[in-house]
């Protein structure tokens, strides 16, 4: 379970917002600590897959709320 986007840095957050054709219907209230992760979304998903494989015999699902796979 995952709720991206996760950006590499603040610049990527801003450039993504500028690139949208239609403005958001709500104000983004996500803090940098919730939206930015080293390596961006790709690295976040890769880590989630690696943790899922590592813990596949001990966990049934892998929530990502804390940015780590937890059982």
N, CA, C and O atoms as a GROMACS GRO file, in nm:
protein
  284
    1UNK      N    1   0.086  -0.118   0.000
    1UNK     CA    2   0.000   0.000   0.000
    1UNK      C    3   0.089   0.122   0.000
    1UNK      O    4   0.185   0.130   0.076
    2UNK      N    5   0.058   0.215  -0.085
    2UNK     CA    6   0.144   0.331  -0.098
    2UNK      C    7   0.064   0.448  -0.152
    2UNK      O    8  -0.027   0.432  -0.233
    3UNK      N    9   0.099   0.567  -0.105
    3UNK     CA   10   0.029   0.685  -0.153
    3UNK      C   11   0.131   0.789  -0.200
    3UNK      O   12   0.152   0.891  -0.135
    4UNK      N   13   0.195   0.761  -0.317
    4UNK     CA   14   0.286   0.861  -0.370
    4UNK      C   15   0.210   0.984  -0.413
    4UNK      O   16   0.087   0.976  -0.414
    5UNK      N   17   0.266   1.093  -0.447
    5UNK     CA   18   0.404   1.100  -0.493
    5UNK      C   19   0.504   1.125  -0.382
    5UNK      O   20   0.473   1.188  -0.280
    6UNK      N   21   0.620   1.076  -0.403
    6UNK     CA   22   0.733   1.106  -0.317
    6UNK      C   23   0.840   1.167  -0.405
    6UNK      O   24   0.882   1.108  -0.504
    7UNK      N   25   0.883   1.283  -0.369
    7UNK     CA   26   0.976   1.360  -0.450
    7UNK      C   27   1.117   1.350  -0.393
    7UNK      O   28   1.137   1.319  -0.276
    8UNK      N   29   1.218   1.377  -0.482
    8UNK     CA   30   1.359   1.375  -0.440
    8UNK      C   31   1.393   1.495  -0.352
    8UNK      O   32   1.471   1.482  -0.257
    9UNK      N   33   1.335   1.610  -0.383
    9UNK     CA   34   1.368   1.732  -0.311
    9UNK      C   35   1.259   1.837  -0.333
    9UNK      O   36   1.164   1.814  -0.408
   10UNK      N   37   1.273   1.950  -0.267
   10UNK     CA   38   1.172   2.057  -0.274
   10UNK      C   39   1.159   2.111  -0.416
   10UNK      O   40   1.049   2.148  -0.458
   11UNK      N   41   1.269   2.117  -0.490
   11UNK     CA   42   1.265   2.165  -0.628
   11UNK      C   43   1.174   2.077  -0.714
   11UNK      O   44   1.100   2.129  -0.798
   12UNK      N   45   1.181   1.947  -0.695
   12UNK     CA   46   1.096   1.856  -0.772
   12UNK      C   47   0.949   1.876  -0.736
   12UNK      O   48   0.863   1.866  -0.823
   13UNK      N   49   0.919   1.904  -0.611
   13UNK     CA   50   0.781   1.932  -0.569
   13UNK      C   51   0.729   2.054  -0.645
   13UNK      O   52   0.620   2.051  -0.701
   14UNK      N   53   0.808   2.160  -0.646
   14UNK     CA   54   0.765   2.284  -0.712
   14UNK      C   55   0.753   2.268  -0.862
   14UNK      O   56   0.657   2.317  -0.921
   15UNK      N   57   0.848   2.201  -0.926
   15UNK     CA   58   0.841   2.184  -1.072
   15UNK      C   59   0.723   2.095  -1.112
   15UNK      O   60   0.663   2.116  -1.217
   16UNK      N   61   0.690   1.998  -1.029
   16UNK     CA   62   0.575   1.913  -1.057
   16UNK      C   63   0.446   1.995  -1.051
   16UNK      O   64   0.358   1.979  -1.136
   17UNK      N   65   0.435   2.081  -0.952
   17UNK     CA   66   0.316   2.165  -0.938
   17UNK      C   67   0.303   2.260  -1.056
   17UNK      O   68   0.193   2.284  -1.105
   18UNK      N   69   0.414   2.315  -1.102
   18UNK     CA   70   0.413   2.408  -1.215
   18UNK      C   71   0.376   2.339  -1.346
   18UNK      O   72   0.320   2.403  -1.435
   19UNK      N   73   0.407   2.212  -1.359
   19UNK     CA   74   0.384   2.138  -1.483
   19UNK      C   75   0.239   2.094  -1.500
   19UNK      O   76   0.200   2.052  -1.609
   20UNK      N   77   0.159   2.101  -1.398
   20UNK     CA   78   0.020   2.054  -1.407
   20UNK      C   79  -0.062   2.148  -1.494
   20UNK      O   80  -0.052   2.270  -1.484
   21UNK      N   81  -0.144   2.089  -1.580
   21UNK     CA   82  -0.229   2.168  -1.669
   21UNK      C   83  -0.349   2.226  -1.597
   21UNK      O   84  -0.395   2.336  -1.629
   22UNK      N   85  -0.399   2.153  -1.499
   22UNK     CA   86  -0.516   2.198  -1.423
   22UNK      C   87  -0.472   2.213  -1.278
   22UNK      O   88  -0.407   2.125  -1.222
   23UNK      N   89  -0.507   2.322  -1.218
   23UNK     CA   90  -0.472   2.345  -1.078
   23UNK      C   91  -0.540   2.247  -0.986
   23UNK      O   92  -0.643   2.190  -1.022
   24UNK      N   93  -0.486   2.226  -0.869
   24UNK     CA   94  -0.547   2.133  -0.774
   24UNK      C   95  -0.680   2.187  -0.722
   24UNK      O   96  -0.703   2.308  -0.717
   25UNK      N   97  -0.766   2.094  -0.685
   25UNK     CA   98  -0.896   2.135  -0.630
   25UNK      C   99  -0.889   2.156  -0.479
   25UNK      O  100  -0.987   2.198  -0.417
   26UNK      N  101  -0.773   2.128  -0.420
   26UNK     CA  102  -0.753   2.147  -0.277
   26UNK      C  103  -0.610   2.194  -0.254
   26UNK      O  104  -0.524   2.179  -0.341
   27UNK      N  105  -0.587   2.249  -0.141
   27UNK     CA  106  -0.453   2.296  -0.105
   27UNK      C  107  -0.371   2.177  -0.056
   27UNK      O  108  -0.418   2.098   0.025
   28UNK      N  109  -0.250   2.167  -0.105
   28UNK     CA  110  -0.161   2.060  -0.060
   28UNK      C  111  -0.111   2.094   0.080
   28UNK      O  112  -0.049   2.198   0.102
   29UNK      N  113  -0.138   2.006   0.173
   29UNK     CA  114  -0.096   2.031   0.311
   29UNK      C  115   0.015   1.936   0.354
   29UNK      O  116   0.050   1.930   0.472
   30UNK      N  117   0.070   1.860   0.260
   30UNK     CA  118   0.176   1.765   0.294
   30UNK      C  119   0.304   1.836   0.334
   30UNK      O  120   0.348   1.928   0.265
   31UNK      N  121   0.362   1.794   0.443
   31UNK     CA  122   0.490   1.849   0.488
   31UNK      C  123   0.603   1.785   0.406
   31UNK      O  124   0.586   1.677   0.350
   32UNK      N  125   0.716   1.852   0.399
   32UNK     CA  126   0.830   1.797   0.325
   32UNK      C  127   0.865   1.657   0.374
   32UNK      O  128   0.900   1.571   0.293
   33UNK      N  129   0.856   1.634   0.503
   33UNK     CA  130   0.889   1.501   0.557
   33UNK      C  131   0.792   1.393   0.509
   33UNK      O  132   0.824   1.275   0.516
   34UNK      N  133   0.675   1.432   0.462
   34UNK     CA  134   0.576   1.337   0.411
   34UNK      C  135   0.588   1.318   0.260
   34UNK      O  136   0.546   1.216   0.207
   35UNK      N  137   0.645   1.416   0.190
   35UNK     CA  138   0.645   1.412   0.044
   35UNK      C  139   0.783   1.392  -0.018
   35UNK      O  140   0.792   1.361  -0.137
   36UNK      N  141   0.890   1.410   0.059
   36UNK     CA  142   1.025   1.402   0.004
   36UNK      C  143   1.098   1.285   0.067
   36UNK      O  144   1.095   1.267   0.189
   37UNK      N  145   1.164   1.206  -0.018
   37UNK     CA  146   1.243   1.093   0.030
   37UNK      C  147   1.368   1.083  -0.057
   37UNK      O  148   1.360   1.111  -0.176
   38UNK      N  149   1.481   1.044  -0.001
   38UNK     CA  150   1.603   1.033  -0.081
   38UNK      C  151   1.583   0.941  -0.201
   38UNK      O  152   1.539   0.827  -0.185
   39UNK      N  153   1.614   0.988  -0.319
   39UNK     CA  154   1.598   0.909  -0.440
   39UNK      C  155   1.462   0.919  -0.504
   39UNK      O  156   1.440   0.864  -0.612
   40UNK      N  157   1.370   0.987  -0.440
   40UNK     CA  158   1.237   1.008  -0.498
   40UNK      C  159   1.150   0.883  -0.493
   40UNK      O  160   1.176   0.788  -0.421
   41UNK      N  161   1.044   0.888  -0.574
   41UNK     CA  162   0.944   0.781  -0.573
   41UNK      C  163   1.002   0.646  -0.614
   41UNK      O  164   0.967   0.543  -0.557
   42UNK      N  165   1.091   0.648  -0.715
   42UNK     CA  166   1.150   0.522  -0.761
   42UNK      C  167   1.225   0.450  -0.650
   42UNK      O  168   1.210   0.329  -0.634
   43UNK      N  169   1.305   0.524  -0.575
   43UNK     CA  170   1.381   0.464  -0.465
   43UNK      C  171   1.288   0.417  -0.354
   43UNK      O  172   1.311   0.313  -0.292
   44UNK      N  173   1.181   0.492  -0.330
   44UNK     CA  174   1.085   0.454  -0.227
   44UNK      C  175   1.019   0.320  -0.263
   44UNK      O  176   1.009   0.231  -0.178
   45UNK      N  177   0.973   0.308  -0.387
   45UNK     CA  178   0.906   0.184  -0.430
   45UNK      C  179   1.005   0.068  -0.432
   45UNK      O  180   0.971  -0.043  -0.392
   46UNK      N  181   1.128   0.093  -0.478
   46UNK     CA  182   1.231  -0.012  -0.479
   46UNK      C  183   1.255  -0.064  -0.338
   46UNK      O  184   1.265  -0.185  -0.316
   47UNK      N  185   1.265   0.027  -0.241
   47UNK     CA  186   1.284  -0.015  -0.101
   47UNK      C  187   1.165  -0.097  -0.053
   47UNK      O  188   1.182  -0.196   0.018
   48UNK      N  189   1.045  -0.056  -0.091
   48UNK     CA  190   0.925  -0.128  -0.049
   48UNK      C  191   0.926  -0.271  -0.106
   48UNK      O  192   0.891  -0.366  -0.036
   49UNK      N  193   0.966  -0.287  -0.232
   49UNK     CA  194   0.973  -0.420  -0.294
   49UNK      C  195   1.078  -0.505  -0.223
   49UNK      O  196   1.053  -0.621  -0.191
   50UNK      N  197   1.196  -0.447  -0.199
   50UNK     CA  198   1.302  -0.522  -0.131
   50UNK      C  199   1.257  -0.568   0.008
   50UNK      O  200   1.283  -0.682   0.047
   51UNK      N  201   1.192  -0.481   0.082
   51UNK     CA  202   1.144  -0.518   0.215
   51UNK      C  203   1.033  -0.622   0.207
   51UNK      O  204   1.024  -0.711   0.291
   52UNK      N  205   0.948  -0.610   0.106
   52UNK     CA  206   0.842  -0.709   0.088
   52UNK      C  207   0.901  -0.847   0.064
   52UNK      O  208   0.852  -0.946   0.119
   53UNK      N  209   1.005  -0.854  -0.018
   53UNK     CA  210   1.069  -0.983  -0.045
   53UNK      C  211   1.138  -1.036   0.080
   53UNK      O  212   1.130  -1.155   0.110
   54UNK      N  213   1.207  -0.948   0.152
   54UNK     CA  214   1.280  -0.990   0.271
   54UNK      C  215   1.186  -1.045   0.378
   54UNK      O  216   1.220  -1.142   0.447
   55UNK      N  217   1.070  -0.985   0.393
   55UNK     CA  218   0.978  -1.023   0.500
   55UNK      C  219   0.856  -1.100   0.452
   55UNK      O  220   0.757  -1.111   0.525
   56UNK      N  221   0.860  -1.154   0.332
   56UNK     CA  222   0.742  -1.216   0.271
   56UNK      C  223   0.687  -1.335   0.350
   56UNK      O  224   0.568  -1.364   0.340
   57UNK      N  225   0.768  -1.403   0.425
   57UNK     CA  226   0.718  -1.518   0.502
   57UNK      C  227   0.665  -1.477   0.639
   57UNK      O  228   0.606  -1.559   0.709
   58UNK      N  229   0.686  -1.351   0.677
   58UNK     CA  230   0.644  -1.306   0.810
   58UNK      C  231   0.532  -1.203   0.806
   58UNK      O  232   0.467  -1.178   0.908
   59UNK      N  233   0.509  -1.143   0.690
   59UNK     CA  234   0.409  -1.036   0.679
   59UNK      C  235   0.313  -1.066   0.565
   59UNK      O  236   0.352  -1.126   0.464
   60UNK      N  237   0.190  -1.024   0.580
   60UNK     CA  238   0.091  -1.042   0.474
   60UNK      C  239   0.073  -0.916   0.391
   60UNK      O  240   0.041  -0.925   0.272
   61UNK      N  241   0.092  -0.802   0.449
   61UNK     CA  242   0.084  -0.677   0.374
   61UNK      C  243   0.186  -0.579   0.430
   61UNK      O  244   0.234  -0.594   0.543
   62UNK      N  245   0.217  -0.481   0.351
   62UNK     CA  246   0.326  -0.390   0.384
   62UNK      C  247   0.279  -0.246   0.375
   62UNK      O  248   0.287  -0.186   0.268
   63UNK      N  249   0.229  -0.188   0.484
   63UNK     CA  250   0.189  -0.049   0.482
   63UNK      C  251   0.312   0.041   0.474
   63UNK      O  252   0.419   0.002   0.520
   64UNK      N  253   0.297   0.158   0.417
   64UNK     CA  254   0.412   0.245   0.399
   64UNK      C  255   0.397   0.378   0.472
   64UNK      O  256   0.471   0.472   0.443
   65UNK      N  257   0.307   0.387   0.562
   65UNK     CA  258   0.282   0.513   0.632
   65UNK      C  259   0.407   0.567   0.699
   65UNK      O  260   0.432   0.688   0.696
   66UNK      N  261   0.486   0.481   0.758
   66UNK     CA  262   0.607   0.525   0.828
   66UNK      C  263   0.730   0.518   0.736
   66UNK      O  264   0.843   0.526   0.784
   67UNK      N  265   0.708   0.504   0.607
   67UNK     CA  266   0.814   0.497   0.507
   67UNK      C  267   0.900   0.373   0.523
   67UNK      O  268   1.013   0.369   0.474
   68UNK      N  269   0.850   0.275   0.589
   68UNK     CA  270   0.916   0.147   0.605
   68UNK      C  271   0.809   0.039   0.603
   68UNK      O  272   0.698   0.062   0.651
   69UNK      N  273   0.841  -0.077   0.549
   69UNK     CA  274   0.748  -0.188   0.554
   69UNK      C  275   0.733  -0.237   0.697
   69UNK      O  276   0.832  -0.277   0.758
   70UNK      N  277   0.615  -0.234   0.751
   70UNK     CA  278   0.592  -0.279   0.888
   70UNK      C  279   0.493  -0.394   0.886
   70UNK      O  280   0.403  -0.397   0.803
   71UNK      N  281   0.511  -0.488   0.976
   71UNK     CA  282   0.419  -0.602   0.983
   71UNK      C  283   0.309  -0.576   1.082
   71UNK      O  284   0.222  -0.660   1.101
   0.00000   0.00000   0.00000
